[in-house]
Each structure stands twice: as structure tokens, then as C-alpha cells.
Amino acid sequence: MDIEPLRFSYETRLLKTIAGRVGGVPLIDHSESKNFLDIRRRDLLSDAVRITEDLLPEVHLLYRSCLDRLGGDIAGDLFVQQSSTYNAGIFGHERRFDLLVHSALLNEFSPDELSFVFGHELGHVLFQHSQFPVQDILGVLKDQDPEMSDLLTRWARASEISADRVGMLCCGQLGAASTALFRTVSGLANIDLDRVLRSFRRQFEELAAQIHLSGQKPVWFRTHPMIPIRFKAMELSALDIIALRQSGGFSEKGFRRVDAQIAALMEALDACPTPPDGGPCL
């Protein structure tokens, strides 16, 4: 399955802008990236538990099913570590990766919610998001290149929209994707799906109105988009992504129209007037 059409168009535009400036950015090189993956794998084998078919057959089947659906010739292992927080993370080098989930996810998330989490993390590998290790680069740049720092954080936020779409491709339903996102953010369980959807929709509308009233860019240095925006991006693209999952194709024209709506909102959030001192847009 070719998932490239699911990449968020705003992410693609930011990638092109960043690519024009990477000559002056201290990126992690190829050999160092491989070394990081090897070190991380050693640490996971030391301090986490690898999930195998023998240990947790149902969880391993969910993971393998998502991996097989996405294809892309990527390979890696699934690990679990004890934690009461809902979180997961992945690090990849080329087509290799290791995926770590917290035990709370396995204990409390439904199979469909877990599929969304697995797909989201695998999306980062398929889209090769590790090519720009944002936190590491920002740590080196600090105040040296504020414009590049801003570009990288904007790209990191846009890449989460792309990864969410792959998560929904794996789980196959907006409901599970939405409750997984809701539970990860709120820590709440056993909330009716309809109430979750209504809550997200209302919060998105209030956020959009608040942004419009404020008339200026919010100060945000986060590498993840605002949660209501992530939900709205999934809701608007859900039918097309599910069609892609079921038939291998979707309405390119309709999907691009939806994609443009979310891109316009993200760009509006990222825009700001030129500061009085002529400094960078932060």
C-alpha cells in the first residue's frame, strides 16, 4: 500500500523549505543515526520486555497486522515498559525501528485503540520523520538560528497529522482513533464515544473562535499540534482513509480539499506579523 498520499501537504511544504537550509543545520548523520538505534535497542533489551507471539499473542497479532497492512519493507520489534502514563515512542533508522509502549496502554486500551497507537508510531517510520531529530537539533541550535528552530517545530507539528492518518488506517475507524487520542490526553476512561466526539467538536469550534478573536499567533513551542486540531484533521479525512483501507483507493480530489482546510488552519496559527524590531517570527 502506498501511504505517501496520506502525508499532510503542509508537512510536505515545510520539508521543502527545510531542505533548502539543511546545509547549515547540524543534522545527525547516517552512521550516528544507526548507532543511536543500536544503543537504544541495547537499552530496551536491558530495561524493557520484548513482546513476542508467545508472550502476548493477541497484542503481537495486532502489531503484526498493522505492520503487514502498511507494508513498506520496514521491520522492528515491539517492547513494553512499566508506566501508568499513556505513551509510546519509536526510533527508526532507514527501514529498521524499535517501538516502545507503556504498560498502561496494553492494560487499558481496546484492541482498536492500540492499533491506532501502533499505526501512528509506524507512520513516523514510513514517512522517515527521524531524518530530522527535532529535539536534538533544537538542543544544538538553541538561540543561534531562531528561524530554523521555528521551521522545525512547525514541521514536527505537521508530521503528527501525517502519523495520525496512518494510525487511523491501521485501526480503520474514527471512533477508536478519537478515543485513543482523548484517553492519551485526558487520562480518562469509560467515556461514551458520542460524548468524546461532541467534546472534541465543541472544543475545536471554541479554539477556532478564540484564535480568530485574538488576532495573533499563539506563543507555542510544542512539537505536537493542538489536540482539537488533530481530532478535526482525522474527522475530516476519516471517510477517505477508511476507503483507502477497504479498497486500496480513495477520492484524491476530495481528500486534497480536506487536507487544504487543515493546512490553511495550521498555516494561520504559524503565521505572525513582523515584529517591530524586525526580528524573527516566534
Backbone as JSON, one array per atom type, in Angstrom:
{
  "sequence": "MDIEPLRFSYETRLLKTIAGRVGGVPLIDHSESKNFLDIRRRDLLSDAVRITEDLLPEVHLLYRSCLDRLGGDIAGDLFVQQSSTYNAGIFGHERRFDLLVHSALLNEFSPDELSFVFGHELGHVLFQHSQFPVQDILGVLKDQDPEMSDLLTRWARASEISADRVGMLCCGQLGAASTALFRTVSGLANIDLDRVLRSFRRQFEELAAQIHLSGQKPVWFRTHPMIPIRFKAMELSALDIIALRQSGGFSEKGFRRVDAQIAALMEALDACPTPPDGGPCL",
  "N": [[0.84, -1.19, 0.0], [0.6, 2.16, -0.91], [1.35, 4.76, 1.06], [2.1, 7.35, 0.84], [0.39, 9.36, -0.32], [-1.07, 10.07, 1.93], [0.44, 11.76, 3.42], [0.6, 14.83, 5.11], [-0.09, 17.81, 3.46], [0.91, 20.27, 4.28], [3.07, 19.54, 5.81], [4.71, 18.56, 3.77], [5.3, 20.91, 2.33], [6.72, 22.35, 4.26], [8.89, 20.64, 4.58], [10.22, 20.99, 2.14], [11.04, 23.63, 2.4], [12.74, 23.44, 4.62], [14.62, 21.66, 3.59], [15.98, 23.28, 1.85], [17.65, 24.59, 3.54], [19.22, 22.91, 5.0], [21.94, 22.67, 4.85], [23.19, 24.28, 6.72], [22.42, 23.24, 9.1], [22.87, 21.28, 12.0], [22.45, 18.25, 11.46], [21.83, 14.83, 12.45], [24.08, 12.47, 11.31], [24.23, 9.69, 8.93], [25.64, 7.38, 9.93], [25.72, 7.97, 12.65], [23.02, 7.99, 13.29], [22.34, 5.29, 12.91], [23.91, 4.23, 14.94], [22.64, 5.31, 17.2], [20.2, 3.93, 17.09], [21.1, 1.31, 17.55], [22.16, 1.57, 20.14], [19.87, 2.29, 21.53], [18.34, -0.01, 21.19], [19.86, -1.84, 22.62], [19.48, -0.78, 25.18], [16.7, -1.12, 25.45], [16.48, -3.93, 25.35], [17.72, -4.4, 27.71], [16.23, -3.08, 29.73], [13.5, -3.17, 29.22], [10.65, -5.16, 28.15], [10.48, -7.45, 25.55], [7.84, -7.88, 23.35], [6.54, -10.79, 22.28], [5.1, -13.3, 20.07], [4.64, -15.53, 21.6], [4.61, -14.55, 24.23], [2.61, -12.43, 24.49], [0.19, -13.11, 22.68], [-2.19, -11.96, 21.47], [-1.76, -9.17, 21.49], [0.6, -9.06, 20.04], [-0.32, -10.01, 17.6], [-2.04, -7.93, 16.81], [-0.16, -5.9, 16.45], [1.47, -7.03, 14.4], [-0.42, -7.27, 12.41], [-1.03, -4.63, 11.79], [1.48, -3.78, 10.91], [1.83, -5.46, 8.69], [-0.27, -4.6, 7.09], [0.51, -2.03, 6.41], [2.93, -2.45, 5.14], [5.72, -1.59, 3.16], [8.24, -2.52, 3.63], [9.47, -2.37, 6.17], [10.92, -3.14, 9.34], [10.87, -4.29, 12.7], [10.93, -4.5, 16.33], [8.55, -4.86, 19.03], [8.28, -3.42, 22.18], [7.62, -3.35, 25.74], [7.26, -1.31, 28.63], [7.09, -0.7, 32.11], [4.71, 1.61, 33.13], [2.41, 4.06, 34.27], [1.43, 5.98, 32.65], [-0.13, 7.0, 29.57], [1.51, 6.34, 26.83], [3.78, 6.17, 24.02], [6.59, 5.42, 21.94], [8.92, 5.74, 19.21], [11.87, 4.85, 17.43], [13.65, 5.14, 14.49], [15.81, 3.92, 11.89], [16.55, 4.28, 8.65], [14.95, 1.56, 7.32], [14.6, 0.17, 9.62], [13.48, -0.25, 13.03], [12.54, 0.32, 16.49], [9.86, -0.1, 18.67], [8.4, 1.25, 21.49], [6.04, 0.78, 24.02], [4.04, 1.95, 26.75], [3.06, 0.17, 29.68], [0.5, 0.78, 30.61], [-1.03, 1.29, 28.36], [-1.35, -1.25, 27.18], [-2.73, -2.53, 29.18], [-5.12, -1.1, 29.42], [-6.14, 0.03, 27.05], [-8.36, -0.5, 24.26], [-8.36, -3.14, 21.72], [-8.66, -1.9, 19.15], [-7.98, 0.74, 19.74], [-5.32, 0.38, 20.47], [-4.34, -0.43, 18.01], [-4.49, 1.96, 16.61], [-2.52, 3.44, 17.98], [-0.22, 1.89, 17.43], [-0.15, 2.16, 14.61], [0.13, 4.95, 14.32], [2.72, 5.39, 15.4], [4.26, 3.78, 13.68], [3.8, 5.14, 11.36], [5.48, 7.34, 11.6], [7.91, 6.15, 11.04], [7.57, 5.18, 8.4], [7.19, 7.57, 7.02], [9.63, 8.59, 7.42], [10.33, 10.35, 9.51], [12.34, 10.54, 11.36], [14.49, 11.64, 10.15], [14.9, 14.24, 10.74], [15.76, 14.8, 13.75], [14.16, 16.48, 15.87], [14.22, 17.47, 18.6], [16.89, 17.0, 19.32], [18.26, 18.57, 17.44], [17.28, 21.12, 18.02], [18.33, 21.39, 20.53], [20.98, 21.79, 19.95], [20.96, 24.02, 18.28], [19.7, 26.04, 19.82], [19.66, 29.37, 20.61], [20.83, 30.17, 18.3], [19.81, 30.05, 15.71], [16.94, 31.1, 15.34], [14.92, 31.22, 13.4], [15.19, 28.84, 11.96], [14.71, 27.06, 14.02], [12.04, 27.61, 14.52], [10.9, 26.75, 12.09], [11.44, 23.99, 12.25], [9.98, 23.14, 14.52], [7.42, 23.72, 13.62], [7.28, 21.95, 11.47], [7.48, 19.52, 12.89], [5.05, 19.52, 14.27], [3.28, 19.37, 12.09], [3.99, 16.88, 11.1], [2.85, 15.14, 12.9], [0.17, 15.13, 12.23], [0.26, 13.73, 9.81], [1.13, 11.23, 10.79], [-1.01, 10.53, 12.45], [-2.95, 9.94, 10.53], [-2.0, 7.56, 9.44], [-2.25, 5.99, 11.68], [-5.05, 5.87, 11.89], [-5.55, 4.52, 9.55], [-4.63, 2.01, 10.23], [-6.31, 1.24, 12.4], [-8.85, 1.6, 11.37], [-11.17, 3.07, 11.94], [-12.85, 6.05, 12.92], [-13.83, 6.38, 15.5], [-12.31, 4.75, 17.36], [-9.79, 5.87, 16.94], [-10.25, 8.46, 17.85], [-11.0, 8.08, 20.58], [-8.65, 6.95, 21.52], [-6.89, 9.09, 21.24], [-8.19, 10.93, 22.91], [-8.08, 9.62, 25.43], [-5.34, 9.43, 25.81], [-4.63, 12.1, 26.13], [-6.35, 13.11, 28.16], [-6.38, 11.19, 30.18], [-8.61, 9.92, 31.03], [-11.04, 7.31, 31.34], [-13.6, 5.07, 30.06], [-15.5, 6.81, 28.94], [-18.31, 7.65, 27.09], [-18.41, 7.19, 23.54], [-19.86, 8.97, 21.85], [-20.04, 11.21, 23.49], [-17.35, 11.87, 23.71], [-16.76, 12.57, 21.03], [-18.51, 14.76, 20.68], [-17.44, 16.5, 22.57], [-14.83, 16.98, 21.57], [-15.5, 18.22, 19.12], [-16.87, 20.55, 19.91], [-14.85, 21.78, 21.37], [-12.96, 22.24, 19.4], [-14.34, 24.12, 17.82], [-14.56, 26.24, 19.64], [-11.87, 26.79, 20.07], [-11.06, 27.6, 17.5], [-12.6, 29.92, 17.25], [-11.55, 31.44, 19.34], [-8.92, 31.81, 18.5], [-9.4, 33.34, 16.24], [-10.5, 35.64, 17.4], [-8.39, 36.57, 18.95], [-6.53, 37.41, 17.11], [-3.81, 37.1, 16.67], [-0.77, 35.24, 16.48], [-0.55, 32.38, 18.54], [1.65, 31.88, 21.32], [3.61, 29.23, 20.97], [5.64, 26.49, 21.49], [5.57, 23.89, 21.23], [5.97, 20.51, 19.99], [3.89, 19.07, 19.05], [0.68, 19.22, 17.5], [-2.19, 21.28, 18.49], [-4.61, 19.56, 20.35], [-7.48, 19.53, 19.66], [-7.24, 20.25, 16.97], [-5.83, 18.12, 15.86], [-7.78, 16.15, 16.17], [-9.87, 17.2, 14.52], [-8.61, 17.13, 12.04], [-8.41, 14.38, 11.64], [-11.12, 13.67, 11.68], [-12.18, 14.96, 9.41], [-10.86, 13.67, 7.37], [-11.52, 11.02, 7.63], [-13.4, 9.31, 6.19], [-12.22, 9.04, 3.66], [-9.77, 7.83, 4.32], [-10.6, 5.4, 5.44], [-11.81, 4.32, 3.19], [-9.55, 3.96, 1.62], [-8.3, 1.98, 3.09], [-10.12, -0.12, 2.79], [-10.54, -0.51, 0.01], [-8.23, 0.12, -1.28], [-7.97, 2.53, -2.56], [-8.89, 6.02, -2.89], [-10.88, 9.04, -2.96], [-9.05, 11.26, -4.51], [-9.36, 14.0, -5.11], [-11.34, 14.9, -3.29], [-10.05, 14.3, -0.86], [-7.78, 15.93, -0.97], [-8.97, 18.41, -0.84], [-9.98, 18.48, 1.75], [-7.56, 18.17, 3.11], [-6.34, 20.57, 2.46], [-7.91, 22.36, 3.91], [-7.23, 21.88, 6.6], [-4.51, 22.41, 6.44], [-4.54, 25.14, 5.87], [-5.52, 26.14, 8.28], [-3.48, 25.39, 10.07], [-1.33, 26.83, 8.98], [-2.27, 29.42, 9.39], [-2.17, 29.56, 12.16], [0.55, 29.37, 12.5], [1.48, 31.67, 11.38], [2.58, 35.06, 11.75], [2.66, 38.6, 12.44], [5.3, 40.79, 11.29], [7.71, 41.4, 13.73], [8.15, 44.46, 15.66], [10.88, 45.11, 15.96], [11.99, 43.95, 13.81], [12.86, 41.4, 14.1], [12.99, 37.71, 14.28], [10.09, 35.66, 13.47], [8.46, 34.53, 16.07]],
  "CA": [[0.0, 0.0, 0.0], [1.33, 3.42, -0.98], [0.75, 5.7, 2.01], [2.6, 8.7, 0.62], [-0.69, 10.34, -0.48], [-1.61, 10.48, 3.22], [1.3, 12.76, 4.05], [-0.03, 16.13, 5.23], [0.5, 18.7, 2.47], [1.66, 21.33, 4.96], [4.36, 18.95, 6.15], [5.5, 18.49, 2.53], [5.79, 22.25, 2.02], [7.75, 22.69, 5.24], [10.07, 19.83, 4.26], [10.92, 21.62, 1.04], [11.69, 24.82, 2.93], [13.85, 23.0, 5.48], [15.64, 21.06, 2.74], [16.79, 24.34, 1.27], [18.52, 25.21, 4.54], [19.87, 21.91, 5.84], [23.4, 22.78, 4.82], [23.69, 24.94, 7.91], [21.78, 22.67, 10.28], [23.63, 20.12, 12.48], [21.65, 17.04, 11.47], [22.52, 13.59, 12.8], [24.44, 11.82, 10.06], [23.76, 8.32, 8.72], [26.29, 6.43, 10.84], [25.33, 8.29, 14.02], [21.64, 7.55, 13.43], [22.37, 3.83, 13.11], [24.48, 3.99, 16.26], [21.59, 5.62, 18.16], [19.25, 2.83, 17.08], [21.75, 0.17, 18.19], [22.25, 1.84, 21.58], [18.51, 2.24, 22.07], [17.93, -1.41, 21.23], [20.54, -2.44, 23.77], [18.8, -0.32, 26.39], [15.39, -1.76, 25.52], [16.69, -5.34, 25.71], [18.17, -4.43, 29.11], [15.33, -2.48, 30.71], [12.1, -3.36, 28.84], [10.31, -6.54, 27.79], [10.08, -7.58, 24.16], [6.55, -8.56, 23.18], [6.61, -11.82, 21.26], [3.86, -14.04, 19.87], [4.49, -16.47, 22.71], [4.34, -13.83, 25.47], [1.3, -11.78, 24.41], [-0.22, -13.42, 21.3], [-3.19, -11.06, 20.91], [-1.12, -7.88, 21.25], [1.57, -9.24, 18.95], [-1.08, -10.14, 16.36], [-2.46, -6.57, 16.44], [1.04, -5.21, 15.96], [1.87, -7.61, 13.12], [-1.47, -6.97, 11.43], [-0.83, -3.24, 11.37], [2.72, -3.74, 10.15], [1.6, -6.11, 7.4], [-1.17, -3.76, 6.28], [1.25, -0.87, 5.92], [3.99, -2.88, 4.24], [6.81, -0.62, 3.13], [9.52, -3.18, 3.88], [10.07, -1.94, 7.43], [10.97, -4.25, 10.29], [11.3, -3.91, 14.03], [10.32, -5.2, 17.45], [7.68, -4.15, 19.95], [8.69, -3.56, 23.58], [6.76, -2.72, 26.74], [7.92, -0.89, 29.86], [6.1, -0.36, 33.13], [4.39, 3.02, 33.35], [0.98, 4.32, 34.38], [1.05, 7.01, 31.67], [-0.45, 6.51, 28.22], [2.51, 6.91, 25.93], [4.54, 5.25, 23.18], [7.62, 6.13, 21.19], [9.6, 4.91, 18.22], [13.06, 5.41, 16.81], [13.96, 4.35, 13.31], [16.95, 4.24, 11.02], [16.18, 3.7, 7.37], [13.74, 0.74, 7.41], [14.61, -0.54, 10.91], [12.94, 0.55, 14.13], [12.07, -0.34, 17.71], [8.68, 0.61, 19.17], [8.19, 1.05, 22.92], [4.76, 1.24, 24.56], [3.91, 1.86, 28.19], [2.17, -0.93, 30.08], [-0.87, 1.25, 30.78], [-1.73, 1.13, 27.08], [-1.71, -2.66, 26.99], [-3.69, -2.92, 30.22], [-6.37, -0.34, 29.46], [-6.66, 0.41, 25.73], [-9.01, -1.56, 23.49], [-7.55, -3.55, 20.57], [-8.69, -0.89, 18.09], [-7.2, 1.9, 20.19], [-3.92, 0.0, 20.35], [-3.99, -0.42, 16.58], [-4.24, 3.36, 16.25], [-1.22, 3.82, 18.54], [0.82, 1.23, 16.65], [-0.1, 2.76, 13.29], [0.68, 6.3, 14.44], [4.17, 5.31, 15.57], [4.84, 3.24, 12.45], [3.73, 6.21, 10.37], [6.7, 8.15, 11.72], [8.99, 5.43, 10.35], [7.28, 5.15, 6.97], [7.4, 8.91, 6.48], [11.03, 8.92, 7.71], [10.38, 11.56, 10.32], [13.55, 10.6, 12.16], [15.55, 12.32, 9.41], [15.13, 15.49, 11.47], [15.52, 14.62, 15.19], [13.93, 17.89, 16.22], [14.69, 17.84, 19.93], [18.35, 17.03, 19.32], [18.7, 19.71, 16.65], [16.97, 22.35, 18.76], [19.28, 21.47, 21.63], [22.25, 22.32, 19.42], [20.73, 25.36, 17.73], [19.36, 26.96, 20.9], [19.29, 30.7, 20.12], [21.68, 30.51, 17.17], [19.05, 30.17, 14.46], [15.54, 31.04, 15.75], [14.05, 30.97, 12.25], [15.22, 27.41, 11.68], [14.05, 26.41, 15.15], [10.61, 27.76, 14.29], [10.56, 25.86, 10.98], [11.49, 22.6, 12.69], [8.85, 22.86, 15.4], [6.22, 23.71, 12.76], [7.3, 20.67, 10.75], [7.2, 18.45, 13.84], [3.61, 19.51, 14.49], [2.63, 18.88, 10.87], [4.26, 15.44, 10.93], [1.92, 14.39, 13.74], [-1.07, 14.96, 11.45], [0.53, 12.63, 8.89], [1.2, 9.97, 11.54], [-2.38, 10.2, 12.88], [-3.66, 9.34, 9.4], [-1.56, 6.17, 9.34], [-2.88, 5.32, 12.81], [-6.44, 5.58, 11.55], [-5.51, 3.49, 8.51], [-4.45, 0.73, 10.9], [-7.46, 0.85, 13.23], [-9.99, 1.52, 10.48], [-12.38, 3.76, 12.4], [-12.65, 7.33, 13.59], [-14.15, 6.27, 16.91], [-11.17, 4.24, 18.11], [-8.72, 6.87, 16.84], [-10.63, 9.59, 18.69], [-10.93, 7.72, 22.0], [-7.24, 6.77, 21.85], [-6.35, 10.44, 21.41], [-8.84, 11.5, 24.09], [-7.57, 8.98, 26.65], [-3.93, 9.79, 25.96], [-4.54, 13.49, 26.58], [-7.11, 13.37, 29.39], [-6.19, 10.16, 31.2], [-9.93, 9.44, 31.44], [-11.51, 6.08, 30.7], [-15.03, 4.75, 30.14], [-16.34, 7.91, 28.48], [-19.05, 7.26, 25.9], [-17.82, 7.71, 22.31], [-20.59, 10.15, 21.38], [-19.65, 12.34, 24.33], [-15.99, 12.23, 23.32], [-16.82, 13.26, 19.74], [-19.12, 16.07, 20.89], [-16.49, 17.32, 23.31], [-13.78, 17.41, 20.65], [-16.05, 19.14, 18.12], [-17.12, 21.83, 20.55], [-13.58, 22.39, 21.75], [-12.35, 22.75, 18.18], [-15.04, 25.34, 17.43], [-14.2, 27.31, 20.57], [-10.48, 27.14, 19.82], [-11.02, 28.38, 16.26], [-13.16, 31.25, 17.54], [-10.61, 32.15, 20.21], [-7.79, 32.21, 17.66], [-9.89, 34.43, 15.39], [-10.68, 36.84, 18.23], [-7.11, 37.08, 19.45], [-5.92, 38.13, 16.0], [-2.37, 36.98, 16.61], [-0.26, 33.89, 16.63], [-0.3, 31.98, 19.92], [3.04, 31.52, 21.61], [3.66, 27.78, 21.21], [6.9, 25.89, 21.1], [5.35, 22.45, 21.29], [6.23, 19.77, 18.75], [2.65, 18.4, 18.68], [-0.39, 20.2, 17.26], [-3.25, 21.34, 19.47], [-5.39, 18.32, 20.28], [-8.69, 19.66, 18.84], [-6.87, 20.3, 15.55], [-5.54, 16.74, 15.46], [-9.07, 15.46, 16.02], [-10.59, 17.69, 13.34], [-7.9, 16.63, 10.86], [-8.8, 12.98, 11.47], [-12.54, 13.58, 11.38], [-12.43, 15.39, 8.05], [-10.26, 12.74, 6.4], [-11.82, 9.64, 8.03], [-14.06, 8.51, 5.16], [-11.25, 8.74, 2.6], [-8.77, 6.88, 4.83], [-11.26, 4.11, 5.57], [-11.97, 3.82, 1.83], [-8.23, 3.5, 1.22], [-8.07, 0.72, 3.8], [-11.02, -1.17, 2.32], [-10.48, -0.77, -1.42], [-6.92, 0.47, -1.83], [-8.0, 3.81, -3.25], [-9.84, 6.97, -2.34], [-11.11, 10.22, -3.79], [-7.91, 12.17, -4.4], [-9.83, 15.38, -5.14], [-11.99, 15.19, -2.02], [-9.07, 14.24, 0.21], [-6.93, 17.11, -1.06], [-9.76, 19.56, -0.4], [-9.97, 18.41, 3.21], [-6.18, 18.4, 3.52], [-6.08, 22.01, 2.32], [-8.59, 23.05, 5.0], [-6.41, 21.75, 7.81], [-3.25, 23.11, 6.18], [-4.79, 26.57, 5.99], [-5.64, 26.44, 9.7], [-2.15, 25.28, 10.67], [-0.54, 27.95, 8.5], [-2.75, 30.62, 10.06], [-1.64, 29.51, 13.51], [2.0, 29.56, 12.47], [1.81, 32.98, 10.84], [2.56, 36.18, 12.69], [3.16, 39.82, 11.82], [6.72, 41.07, 11.52], [7.92, 42.14, 14.99], [8.6, 45.85, 15.5], [12.34, 45.23, 15.87], [12.45, 43.26, 12.63], [13.41, 40.11, 14.48], [12.33, 36.53, 13.73], [8.7, 35.41, 13.84], [8.45, 33.49, 17.09]],
  "C": [[0.88, 1.24, 0.0], [0.67, 4.42, -0.05], [1.21, 7.12, 1.79], [1.49, 9.72, 0.39], [-1.3, 10.82, 0.83], [-0.75, 11.54, 3.91], [0.62, 14.13, 3.99], [0.68, 17.12, 4.29], [1.32, 19.82, 3.1], [3.03, 20.81, 5.39], [5.27, 18.92, 4.92], [6.09, 19.85, 2.19], [6.9, 22.68, 2.98], [9.03, 21.91, 4.99], [10.89, 20.47, 3.16], [11.67, 22.86, 1.52], [12.9, 24.45, 3.77], [14.98, 22.43, 4.63], [16.54, 22.1, 2.1], [17.77, 24.96, 2.23], [19.34, 24.2, 5.33], [21.38, 21.98, 5.83], [23.97, 23.41, 6.07], [23.12, 24.39, 9.2], [22.54, 21.42, 10.72], [22.75, 18.87, 12.59], [22.49, 15.85, 11.93], [22.83, 12.84, 11.52], [24.04, 10.35, 10.06], [24.34, 7.35, 9.74], [25.89, 6.68, 12.28], [23.9, 7.86, 14.29], [21.57, 6.04, 13.67], [22.9, 3.5, 14.49], [23.45, 4.26, 17.35], [20.59, 4.48, 18.26], [19.84, 1.61, 17.8], [21.83, 0.35, 19.7], [20.87, 1.74, 22.22], [18.02, 0.8, 22.17], [18.59, -2.13, 22.39], [19.86, -2.06, 25.07], [17.43, -0.98, 26.56], [15.51, -3.23, 25.91], [17.12, -5.48, 27.17], [17.06, -4.07, 30.09], [13.84, -2.62, 30.38], [11.87, -4.83, 28.5], [9.86, -6.57, 26.34], [8.8, -8.39, 24.07], [6.65, -9.52, 22.0], [5.24, -12.49, 21.11], [3.59, -14.99, 21.02], [4.07, -15.75, 23.99], [2.94, -13.23, 25.49], [0.77, -11.95, 22.98], [-1.21, -12.43, 20.7], [-2.59, -9.69, 20.59], [-0.15, -7.98, 20.07], [0.85, -9.37, 17.61], [-1.57, -8.77, 15.89], [-1.3, -5.8, 15.81], [1.44, -5.71, 14.57], [0.84, -7.28, 12.04], [-1.33, -5.56, 10.89], [0.42, -3.14, 10.5], [2.54, -4.34, 8.76], [0.71, -5.27, 6.5], [-0.4, -2.6, 5.66], [2.35, -1.26, 4.95], [5.17, -1.93, 4.31], [8.16, -1.21, 3.47], [10.23, -2.63, 5.11], [9.98, -3.09, 8.42], [11.46, -3.76, 11.63], [10.53, -4.67, 15.09], [9.49, -4.26, 18.3], [8.12, -4.45, 21.38], [7.66, -2.89, 24.49], [7.58, -2.43, 27.99], [6.86, -0.43, 30.86], [5.95, 1.14, 33.26], [2.88, 3.17, 33.4], [0.51, 5.38, 33.39], [0.77, 6.37, 30.32], [0.54, 7.13, 27.25], [3.19, 5.79, 25.14], [5.56, 6.08, 22.42], [8.34, 5.17, 20.26], [10.85, 5.63, 17.75], [13.43, 4.53, 15.64], [15.21, 4.84, 12.61], [16.72, 3.5, 9.72], [14.91, 2.88, 7.55], [13.68, -0.07, 8.7], [14.09, 0.38, 12.0], [12.75, -0.32, 15.36], [10.97, 0.53, 18.29], [8.47, 0.23, 20.63], [6.83, 1.6, 23.32], [4.79, 1.1, 26.07], [2.86, 0.81, 28.55], [0.73, -0.49, 30.25], [-1.68, 1.11, 29.49], [-2.21, -0.31, 26.9], [-2.76, -3.1, 27.99], [-5.06, -2.3, 30.03], [-6.94, 0.06, 28.1], [-7.32, -0.79, 25.05], [-8.1, -1.98, 22.33], [-7.52, -2.51, 19.45], [-7.91, 0.36, 18.48], [-5.71, 1.61, 20.11], [-3.46, 0.02, 18.9], [-3.71, 1.0, 16.1], [-2.86, 3.8, 16.74], [-0.09, 3.2, 17.72], [0.97, 1.9, 15.28], [0.5, 4.16, 13.31], [2.21, 6.24, 14.53], [4.86, 4.77, 14.32], [4.8, 4.27, 11.33], [4.96, 7.09, 10.4], [7.87, 7.49, 10.98], [8.79, 5.47, 8.85], [7.5, 6.5, 6.3], [8.81, 9.44, 6.77], [11.17, 10.22, 8.49], [11.64, 11.66, 11.17], [14.71, 11.28, 11.43], [15.88, 13.68, 10.04], [14.79, 15.26, 12.95], [15.39, 15.99, 15.86], [14.5, 18.27, 17.58], [16.2, 17.94, 19.99], [18.87, 18.26, 18.57], [18.46, 21.02, 17.4], [17.92, 22.52, 19.94], [20.61, 22.05, 21.2], [22.08, 23.75, 18.95], [20.54, 26.41, 18.82], [18.93, 28.31, 20.3], [20.08, 31.11, 18.88], [20.9, 30.78, 15.9], [17.56, 30.05, 14.79], [14.59, 30.76, 14.59], [14.01, 29.49, 11.92], [14.55, 26.62, 12.8], [12.54, 26.46, 14.98], [10.14, 26.83, 13.18], [10.48, 24.41, 11.44], [10.33, 22.24, 13.62], [7.54, 22.85, 14.62], [6.14, 22.39, 12.0], [6.96, 19.5, 11.68], [5.7, 18.37, 14.12], [2.87, 18.95, 13.28], [2.83, 17.38, 10.7], [3.34, 14.59, 11.8], [0.59, 14.17, 13.04], [-0.9, 13.8, 10.48], [0.5, 11.29, 9.62], [-0.18, 9.55, 12.04], [-3.16, 9.51, 11.77], [-3.27, 7.88, 9.22], [-2.15, 5.37, 10.5], [-4.32, 4.95, 12.51], [-6.53, 4.54, 10.43], [-5.38, 2.12, 9.15], [-5.7, 0.3, 11.68], [-8.76, 0.83, 12.45], [-11.25, 2.22, 10.92], [-12.03, 5.04, 13.15], [-12.87, 7.21, 15.09], [-12.97, 5.84, 17.75], [-10.01, 5.23, 18.09], [-9.0, 8.03, 17.79], [-10.52, 9.26, 20.17], [-9.48, 7.48, 22.43], [-6.59, 8.13, 22.1], [-6.89, 11.08, 22.69], [-8.25, 10.93, 25.38], [-6.11, 9.35, 26.89], [-3.78, 11.18, 26.55], [-5.16, 13.69, 27.96], [-6.8, 12.4, 30.52], [-7.49, 9.56, 31.67], [-10.32, 8.19, 30.66], [-13.02, 5.98, 30.84], [-15.94, 5.95, 29.85], [-16.99, 7.5, 27.17], [-18.5, 7.94, 24.65], [-18.53, 8.97, 21.83], [-20.23, 11.39, 22.19], [-18.24, 12.81, 24.01], [-16.0, 13.04, 22.03], [-17.42, 14.66, 19.9], [-18.16, 17.02, 21.59], [-15.4, 17.85, 22.4], [-14.3, 18.45, 19.66], [-16.29, 20.53, 18.72], [-15.82, 22.55, 20.9], [-12.86, 22.94, 20.53], [-13.0, 24.07, 17.76], [-14.66, 26.5, 18.34], [-12.76, 27.75, 20.37], [-10.36, 28.01, 18.57], [-11.53, 29.79, 16.48], [-12.19, 32.07, 18.38], [-9.4, 32.65, 19.42], [-8.19, 33.39, 16.78], [-10.01, 35.72, 16.19], [-9.35, 37.44, 18.66], [-6.34, 37.82, 18.38], [-4.41, 38.04, 15.95], [-1.97, 35.53, 16.86], [-0.07, 33.55, 18.1], [1.17, 31.65, 20.11], [3.07, 30.03, 21.92], [4.95, 27.22, 20.65], [6.78, 24.37, 21.14], [5.61, 21.8, 19.95], [5.02, 18.96, 18.33], [1.56, 19.45, 18.47], [-1.37, 20.22, 18.42], [-4.21, 20.17, 19.26], [-6.68, 18.47, 19.47], [-8.4, 19.7, 17.34], [-6.53, 18.9, 15.05], [-6.83, 15.96, 15.27], [-9.77, 15.89, 14.75], [-9.92, 17.19, 12.06], [-8.27, 15.17, 10.59], [-10.26, 12.87, 11.05], [-12.81, 13.92, 9.91], [-11.91, 14.39, 7.02], [-10.67, 11.28, 6.63], [-12.4, 8.8, 6.9], [-13.08, 8.12, 4.05], [-10.23, 7.71, 3.07], [-9.37, 5.49, 4.98], [-11.48, 3.49, 4.19], [-10.64, 3.28, 1.3], [-7.93, 2.15, 1.85], [-8.89, -0.41, 3.19], [-10.82, -1.52, 0.85], [-9.14, -0.44, -2.06], [-6.89, 1.77, -2.59], [-9.01, 4.73, -2.62], [-9.96, 8.16, -3.28], [-9.99, 11.22, -3.58], [-8.37, 13.62, -4.3], [-10.47, 15.76, -3.8], [-11.0, 15.23, -0.87], [-8.2, 15.49, 0.2], [-7.67, 18.37, -0.61], [-9.78, 19.62, 1.13], [-8.58, 18.74, 3.75], [-5.86, 19.89, 3.49], [-6.74, 22.81, 3.44], [-7.75, 23.04, 6.27], [-5.09, 22.49, 7.63], [-3.42, 24.61, 6.35], [-4.88, 26.98, 7.46], [-4.27, 26.41, 10.38], [-1.27, 26.46, 10.25], [-0.96, 29.26, 9.17], [-2.22, 30.69, 11.49], [-0.15, 29.83, 13.54], [2.42, 30.93, 12.0], [1.83, 34.02, 11.95], [3.08, 37.43, 11.99], [4.64, 40.02, 12.12], [6.87, 41.88, 12.81], [8.44, 43.55, 14.74], [10.09, 45.99, 15.31], [12.9, 44.51, 14.65], [13.05, 41.9, 12.89], [12.62, 38.95, 13.89], [10.9, 36.4, 14.22], [8.64, 34.25, 14.79], [7.15, 33.5, 17.87]]
}
